[in-house]
């Protein structure tokens, strides 16, 4: 039952994650349109623009190709002897799904060209890391606080289920991850920050913090049952392993990594509640999005007085780059889309 509930609610919550196929970093997708020319600044003309700074290779004469295709239409299937031609299917696909695919390809090609100009290489390992990042976020909303490995096979099953429901192929999803890998590599070169920002992250990681256990639940009824069990003095960690739909933290009895009241990776309701509690006390359910959380404060951790920013500067620098990457990738995505010089062929 726990897995069924998790699957149902994950399908709804996956929208931001799956939108990485369309817009970088879990942002809202740009408005869809059936006319690709409305996606970007488009010039319609039958010939190539030879003034482009970046050369376009392997250009074919689409007029002659389409003329030949139209003169001898390719048979795709028959239904009781009635033909279905390839072009019928292609036209429908282009009209319904084409604008979104075109937008993705435009940004991907722009990102690849920009990376080439900057001598940036993106490998399969980089793309795999983007896939891993998306899967972990999907299966664990509090993934930044979970030290345990997530269940990869379960995450992949959930992904395949939602992709199927939304008519998104795995190839399209991987294309989105490839584009994200390029965007991430590009923005890492552009991100700048002040020492005050490094100090802020240092305070988040090594200042006053709390450590909590949590039980993530889908419905008020489930939360009520768990709270009743807690009042009957049942072990919190045991209840987390049995009932929490967050399988990544459930395996560790719901225990999360320490966090400060400044840590923006932790939802504000959880931070506020945790810092109000005394050690050993329980509170909840706390609503965060569509989930309900019951939390127990394990301990308060004092500021690490013997540690300075210089001792962990590189670690803090990487954490800040990671934090700034998401909005930077989103901005770069939109910039590349806006600046794209797209030539829509009228004879297509």
Long-range contacts (C-beta under 8 A, 24 or more apart in sequence): 2-243, 2-245, 3-154, 5-218, 5-219, 5-222, 5-245, 6-158, 6-218, 6-245, 6-247, 7-158, 7-161, 8-218, 9-218, 9-245, 9-290, 9-291, 10-138, 10-139, 10-158, 10-162, 11-158, 11-161, 11-162, 11-165, 12-290, 13-141, 13-289, 13-290, 14-138, 14-158, 14-159, 14-162, 17-134, 17-137, 17-138, 18-162, 18-163, 18-166, 18-168, 18-173, 20-130, 20-134, 20-176, 20-177, 20-180, 21-104, 21-168, 21-172, 21-173, 21-175, 21-176, 22-100, 22-103, 22-104, 22-176, 23-330, 23-333, 24-179, 24-180, 24-183, 24-326, 24-329, 24-330, 24-332, 24-333, 25-180, 25-183, 25-325, 25-326, 25-327, 25-329, 25-330, 25-333, 26-137, 26-326, 27-330, 27-333, 29-100, 30-103, 30-334, 30-337, 32-99, 32-100, 33-99, 34-95, 34-96, 34-99, 35-99, 36-98, 36-99, 36-102, 36-103, 36-342, 36-344, 37-342, 37-344, 39-99, 39-102, 39-103, 39-106, 39-337, 39-342, 40-103, 40-106, 40-337, 40-338, 40-340, 40-342, 41-338, 41-339, 41-340, 41-341, 41-342, 42-342, 42-343, 42-344, 43-341, 43-342, 43-343, 43-344, 44-343, 44-344, 44-346, 45-343, 45-346, 46-345, 46-346, 46-347, 48-343, 49-341, 49-343, 52-341, 54-113, 62-345, 62-347, 62-348, 63-347, 66-347, 66-348, 97-167, 101-172, 103-337, 104-172, 104-175, 104-176, 104-179, 105-175, 106-336, 106-337, 106-340, 106-342, 107-179, 107-333, 107-336, 107-337, 107-340, 108-175, 108-178, 108-179, 108-182, 110-336, 110-337, 110-339, 110-340, 111-179, 111-182, 111-183, 111-186, 111-332, 111-336, 112-182, 114-182, 114-186, 114-336, 115-182, 115-185, 115-186, 118-186, 118-189, 120-182, 120-185, 120-186, 120-189, 122-178, 122-181, 122-182, 122-185, 126-181, 126-184, 126-185, 127-174, 127-177, 127-178, 127-181, 129-181, 130-177, 130-178, 130-180, 130-181, 130-184, 131-174, 131-177, 134-159, 134-177, 135-159, 136-248, 139-247, 139-248, 140-246, 140-247, 140-248, 140-249, 141-216, 141-246, 141-288, 141-289, 141-291, 142-214, 142-216, 142-246, 142-249, 142-256, 142-266, 143-248, 144-257, 144-265, 144-266, 145-249, 145-256, 145-257, 145-259, 145-265, 145-266, 146-246, 146-248, 146-249, 146-252, 146-256, 146-257, 147-252, 147-257, 148-248, 148-249, 148-251, 148-252, 149-248, 150-247, 150-248, 151-247, 151-248, 154-247, 180-329, 183-329, 183-332, 183-333, 184-325, 184-329, 186-332, 187-324, 187-325, 187-328, 187-329, 187-332, 188-321, 188-325, 190-328, 190-332, 191-321, 191-324, 191-325, 191-328, 193-320, 193-324, 197-320, 198-309, 198-313, 198-316, 198-317, 198-320, 199-309, 200-262, 201-316, 201-319, 201-320, 201-323, 202-309, 202-312, 202-316, 203-260, 203-262, 204-259, 204-260, 204-262, 204-263, 205-260, 205-312, 205-316, 205-319, 206-303, 206-304, 206-307, 206-312, 207-260, 207-262, 207-303, 208-260, 208-261, 208-300, 208-301, 208-302, 208-303, 209-258, 209-259, 209-260, 209-300, 209-301, 210-258, 210-259, 210-260, 210-274, 210-275, 210-277, 210-297, 210-298, 210-299, 210-300, 210-301, 211-255, 211-256, 211-257, 211-258, 211-297, 211-298, 211-299, 211-301, 212-255, 212-256, 212-270, 212-274, 212-295, 212-296, 212-297, 212-298, 213-237, 213-240, 213-253, 213-254, 213-255, 213-256, 213-295, 213-296, 213-298, 214-240, 214-244, 214-246, 214-249, 214-254, 214-256, 214-270, 214-293, 214-294, 214-295, 214-296, 215-239, 215-240, 215-243, 215-244, 215-254, 215-284, 215-293, 215-294, 215-295, 216-244, 216-245, 216-246, 216-249, 216-250, 216-291, 216-292, 216-293, 217-243, 217-244, 217-245, 217-285, 217-291, 217-292, 217-293, 217-294, 218-245, 218-290, 218-291, 218-292, 219-292, 220-285, 220-292, 222-292, 223-284, 223-285, 223-292, 223-294, 226-294, 227-284, 227-285, 227-294, 230-282, 230-294, 236-282, 236-296, 245-291, 254-296, 255-298, 258-301, 264-323, 265-323, 270-295
